[in-house]
């Protein structure tokens, strides 16, 4: 039996036809993605509609909104929709969904025809060039484009275009977690996290839950550059691995040496990864002989992954996870000339939102705010394998073979 699909009243304008582009932005827990997905499923049952689901980077269907839509179809028992591993079609109205990445796909995007409703997810990462390719592509009379995003910076291209500069017939919806709270739809685990951030991590709270752009004040890492791709001459020197625990994602970051500095490239950021999944994933990567530096708090996990033949080494944490070790590790990374690939979406998000913690009076503490650092921890671990080891060699896990730091 089909369940009733409820939509928060704050989002009812998404059903109207008098807008061309919609900026749907705000903090976490505001139901943005889930609501737009529900709106699309409802529209698709009313009449034949062609939906385009876009994001800046989509290496596979797993990177798209396909899974969210499929989950909602199952949750609401929408049996008129047929879901395959790459497509979603309504068997009654003929509505269909396609999924594309915008970056490096210019010609493919330009050739798309007949889109009625486009959804651009994680739009804070979309470049100005991608927007200018997409908007004239969605040209069917009455077609609409909805962008959902959490702001990263003041000059995010999509926010600059729709909110700061403005475009004709633009719908602006600024929503935060209070929408879910008022409607009783905020999971208790998220409410507790929000309250904890509000009290102990004010900088993180403002950006994460109120959707404010990141600021430089109190930011731990600054002046890192963003590059489009890794130069051919760059040499990979380390991989960092941070294991995921319960709801935390497992993260893998590659470190390249190039022209006197380092380039960070996110390779994995995914929840639900077990040790055998991580081992198989590492085996599937290029440059398989690259040394992997991993969190030493998980010796059993390292031992299991070692069985896959990957060169994995535990980070030698001085002081057993002491604050002094963490500060020392951060200090070393702060001294490096760092660039990040633009495709490293989660790493960039953490970089923009990693702050020194403050007490209740706003006084800075000598420790970072926790919870937004999985990819950054991976990068730190990798650099621990590059740091000069004074009077010490790092020993590979499960053997007596010693590894000297080198480039």
C-alpha positions in Angstrom: 0.0 0.0 0.0 1.4 3.4 -1.0 2.2 5.7 1.9 1.3 9.4 1.9 4.3 11.5 0.9 4.5 14.6 3.1 6.3 17.8 2.1 7.2 20.6 4.6 5.2 23.7 3.9 8.4 25.7 3.5 9.0 23.8 0.3 5.6 24.1 -1.3 6.8 26.7 -3.8 8.8 23.9 -5.6 5.5 22.7 -7.0 4.8 26.1 -8.7 5.5 26.7 -12.3 6.3 30.5 -12.2 10.1 30.1 -11.4 12.9 29.2 -13.8 15.8 28.5 -11.3 15.6 27.8 -7.6 18.3 28.3 -5.0 17.5 25.9 -2.1 20.3 26.4 0.4 21.0 26.2 4.1 22.5 24.0 6.8 22.5 20.3 7.5 19.3 18.6 8.6 17.1 20.9 6.6 15.7 18.1 4.4 16.8 19.8 1.1 17.8 16.8 -0.9 15.1 14.5 0.5 12.4 17.0 -0.2 13.5 17.8 -3.8 13.7 14.1 -4.5 10.1 13.6 -3.1 8.8 16.5 -5.2 10.3 15.0 -8.3 8.7 11.6 -7.6 5.3 13.2 -7.1 5.6 15.2 -10.3 6.7 12.1 -12.1 3.5 10.4 -11.1 1.3 13.3 -12.2 2.3 13.5 -15.9 5.2 12.5 -18.1 8.2 14.4 -17.0 11.9 14.1 -17.9 14.2 14.7 -14.9 17.9 15.4 -15.1 19.9 14.7 -11.9 23.2 16.5 -12.0 26.3 17.1 -9.8 29.7 18.5 -10.6 31.5 15.2 -10.3 29.9 11.7 -11.0 32.4 8.9 -11.7 29.7 6.3 -11.4 26.0 5.9 -10.7 26.9 5.3 -7.0 28.0 9.0 -6.9 24.6 10.2 -8.0 21.2 10.8 -6.4 20.0 7.5 -7.8 20.2 5.6 -4.5 18.3 8.3 -2.6 15.4 8.2 -5.2 15.5 4.4 -5.2 15.3 4.3 -1.3 12.3 6.7 -1.3 10.5 4.6 -4.0 10.9 1.6 -1.7 10.0 3.5 1.4 6.7 4.8 0.0 6.0 1.6 -2.0 5.7 3.5 -5.3 5.2 0.4 -7.4 4.6 2.4 -10.6 8.3 3.2 -10.7 10.8 0.7 -12.1 14.3 1.0 -10.7 17.3 -0.5 -12.5 20.9 -0.1 -11.6 21.2 2.9 -13.9 17.8 4.3 -14.6 14.4 5.0 -13.0 11.2 5.0 -15.1 7.5 5.4 -14.2 5.6 2.6 -16.0 2.3 4.6 -16.0 3.2 8.1 -17.0 6.5 7.4 -18.8 8.5 9.8 -16.6 12.2 9.0 -16.5 15.3 10.1 -14.7 18.8 10.5 -16.0 22.0 11.0 -14.0 25.1 12.9 -15.2 28.2 14.6 -13.9 28.9 18.1 -15.2 32.7 18.3 -15.0 34.5 17.0 -18.1 31.2 16.1 -19.7 30.4 19.3 -21.7 29.5 17.7 -25.0 27.4 15.0 -23.4 25.5 17.6 -21.4 24.9 19.8 -24.4 23.4 16.8 -26.3 20.7 16.1 -23.7 17.2 16.9 -25.0 13.8 17.4 -23.4 14.6 18.0 -19.7 11.5 19.3 -17.9 13.0 19.5 -14.4 16.8 19.5 -13.5 18.1 19.0 -10.0 21.7 20.0 -9.3 22.8 18.4 -6.0 25.8 19.6 -4.0 25.6 22.7 -6.1 28.2 24.6 -3.9 30.9 22.7 -5.8 29.6 23.5 -9.3 31.8 25.7 -11.3 30.7 28.8 -13.2 31.6 27.0 -16.5 29.4 24.1 -15.6 26.4 26.4 -14.9 26.9 28.1 -18.2 26.9 24.8 -20.0 23.8 23.4 -18.1 21.4 26.4 -18.2 21.1 26.7 -22.0 20.8 22.9 -22.2 17.7 22.9 -20.0 15.8 25.0 -22.6 12.4 23.3 -23.0 9.5 25.8 -22.5 8.5 25.8 -18.9 11.6 23.8 -17.8 13.1 24.4 -14.3 16.4 24.0 -12.5 16.6 23.5 -8.7 20.0 23.8 -7.0 20.4 22.3 -3.5 23.5 23.3 -1.6 25.3 24.1 1.7 27.4 27.2 1.2 31.1 26.9 1.3 32.3 30.4 0.6 30.9 33.9 -0.1 31.6 33.6 -3.8 30.3 30.1 -4.5 29.3 30.4 -8.2 25.7 29.2 -7.9 25.0 31.4 -4.9 26.6 34.4 -6.6 24.5 33.8 -9.7 21.1 33.3 -8.1 21.2 35.1 -4.8 23.8 37.9 -4.9 23.4 38.9 -8.5 20.0 37.5 -9.2 18.4 36.0 -12.3 14.9 36.5 -13.8 12.2 34.3 -12.2 14.4 33.0 -9.4 13.0 31.2 -6.4 15.1 31.5 -3.2 14.5 29.1 -0.3 16.8 29.5 2.7 16.1 26.6 5.0 17.8 25.2 8.1 17.3 22.3 10.6 14.4 24.1 12.3 12.2 23.0 9.4 12.8 19.3 10.4 12.6 20.2 14.1 9.2 21.9 13.8 7.7 19.0 11.8 9.1 16.4 14.1 11.3 14.9 11.3 14.7 15.5 12.8 16.2 12.2 14.0 17.2 12.4 17.7 20.8 11.5 16.9 21.0 14.6 14.6 19.3 16.8 17.2 21.8 15.7 19.9 24.7 16.3 17.5 23.4 19.8 16.6 23.0 20.8 20.2 26.5 19.6 21.0 27.9 21.5 18.1 25.9 24.6 19.1 27.4 24.6 22.6 30.9 23.4 22.1 31.8 24.2 18.4 30.2 27.5 17.5 32.1 28.0 14.3 31.2 24.6 13.1 27.6 25.1 14.2 27.2 28.3 12.2 28.4 26.7 9.0 27.1 23.2 9.4 23.7 23.8 10.8 22.9 27.5 9.9 24.4 27.3 6.4 26.8 30.3 6.9 29.8 30.3 4.6 33.1 29.4 6.1 35.3 32.2 7.4 39.1 32.4 7.9 38.9 33.3 11.6 39.9 30.3 13.6 40.4 28.1 10.5 43.2 25.6 11.0 44.4 25.2 7.4 44.5 28.2 5.1 45.8 29.3 1.7 45.6 25.9 0.1 45.2 26.1 -3.7 42.5 24.3 -5.7 43.6 22.7 -9.0 41.5 21.1 -11.8 43.7 18.0 -12.2 47.0 16.4 -11.2 49.9 17.3 -13.5 51.4 14.5 -15.4 54.8 15.2 -13.9 53.5 14.8 -10.3 54.7 11.8 -8.4 52.5 9.9 -5.9 54.5 9.5 -2.6 51.9 8.3 0.0 48.3 7.3 0.7 46.5 8.0 3.9 43.7 5.9 5.3 41.3 6.7 8.1 38.9 3.9 9.0 35.2 4.6 9.3 33.6 3.8 12.6 29.8 3.2 12.8 28.4 6.2 10.9 31.7 7.8 10.1 33.1 7.4 6.5 36.3 5.6 5.6 38.5 8.0 3.8 41.5 7.5 1.5 43.7 10.4 0.3 46.6 10.3 -2.2 49.5 12.7 -1.7 51.6 13.7 -4.8 54.9 15.7 -4.8 55.1 18.3 -7.4 57.1 21.5 -8.0 58.2 21.9 -4.3 54.7 21.3 -2.9 52.2 18.6 -2.4 48.8 17.8 -4.1 46.0 16.0 -2.2 43.5 13.9 -4.1 40.5 12.2 -2.4 40.1 8.6 -3.6 37.5 7.3 -1.1 34.9 8.8 1.2 32.2 6.3 2.0 30.3 4.9 4.9 29.7 1.2 5.6 33.1 0.1 4.3 34.3 -3.1 6.0 37.9 -4.1 6.1 37.6 -6.5 3.2 35.9 -3.7 1.2 38.7 -1.3 1.9 41.3 -4.0 1.1 39.7 -4.7 -2.3 39.3 -1.0 -3.0 43.0 -0.3 -2.3 43.9 -3.3 -4.6 41.9 -1.8 -7.4 43.7 1.6 -7.3 46.5 2.6 -9.7 50.0 2.8 -8.2 49.4 -0.2 -5.9 52.9 -0.2 -4.5 52.3 3.2 -2.9 52.8 3.1 0.9 49.6 3.5 2.9 49.7 5.2 6.3 46.8 4.2 8.4 45.3 5.0 11.8 47.3 2.9 14.3 44.3 2.7 16.7 43.0 -0.2 14.6 45.8 -2.9 14.5 43.4 -5.6 13.8 42.0 -3.8 10.7 45.5 -3.1 9.5 46.4 -6.8 9.9 43.3 -7.8 7.9 44.0 -5.3 5.1 47.7 -6.4 5.0 46.4 -9.8 3.8 45.4 -8.2 0.5 49.0 -7.5 -0.3 48.9 -3.8 0.1 51.9 -2.0 1.7 50.1 -0.6 4.8 51.9 0.9 7.8 50.4 2.1 11.1 51.1 5.7 12.0 53.4 5.9 15.0 51.3 8.1 17.2 53.4 9.7 19.9 51.7 9.7 23.3 49.0 7.3 22.2 46.5 9.7 20.6 47.6 12.5 22.9 46.7 16.1 22.1 50.4 16.9 21.8 50.7 14.3 18.9 47.7 15.8 17.1 48.9 19.3 17.4 52.4 18.2 16.2 50.9 16.5 13.2 48.7 19.5 12.3 51.7 21.8 12.7 53.7 19.8 10.2 50.9 19.8 7.6 50.4 23.5 8.1 54.0 24.1 7.0 53.5 22.5 3.7 52.6 24.0 0.3 49.3 22.3 -0.4 47.0 22.0 -3.4 43.7 20.0 -3.6 42.1 18.6 -6.7 38.7 20.2 -7.4 37.1 16.7 -7.5 38.0 16.1 -3.9 34.6 17.3 -2.7 34.6 16.0 0.8 38.2 16.9 1.5 37.5 20.4 0.3 34.4 20.6 2.5 36.5 19.5 5.6 39.3 22.0 4.7 36.8 24.8 4.6 35.2 23.8 8.0 38.1 22.7 10.1 38.4 25.1 13.0 40.2 25.5 16.3 37.7 24.7 19.1 36.7 27.5 21.5 35.4 27.4 25.0 31.9 28.7 26.0 33.3 32.3 26.2 34.7 32.1 22.6 38.3 31.7 23.7 40.3 29.5 21.3 41.6 26.2 22.6 44.7 24.4 21.5 42.7 21.6 19.8 40.5 21.3 16.7 36.8 20.9 16.6 36.1 17.2 16.1 33.8 15.4 13.7 34.6 17.0 10.4 38.1 15.7 9.7 38.0 12.1 8.2 39.7 13.0 4.9 42.0 15.5 6.7 43.0 12.8 9.1 43.9 10.6 6.1 46.1 13.4 4.8 47.8 13.9 8.1 48.5 10.2 8.4 50.1 10.3 4.9 52.3 13.2 5.9 53.4 11.3 9.0 55.0 8.9 6.5 56.8 11.8 4.9 58.0 13.6 8.0 61.7 13.3 8.8 62.0 10.6 11.5 64.8 11.8 13.7 66.7 8.8 15.1 63.8 6.5 14.2 62.6 4.4 11.3 59.0 3.4 10.7 58.4 -0.3 10.8 55.9 -2.0 8.5 53.1 -3.8 10.2 53.4 -7.5 10.6 57.0 -7.8 9.6 60.5 -6.7 10.4 61.0 -4.8 7.2 61.8 -1.2 7.8 60.7 1.7 5.6 62.8 4.9 5.3 61.0 8.0 4.4 61.8 9.1 0.9 60.5 11.0 -2.1 
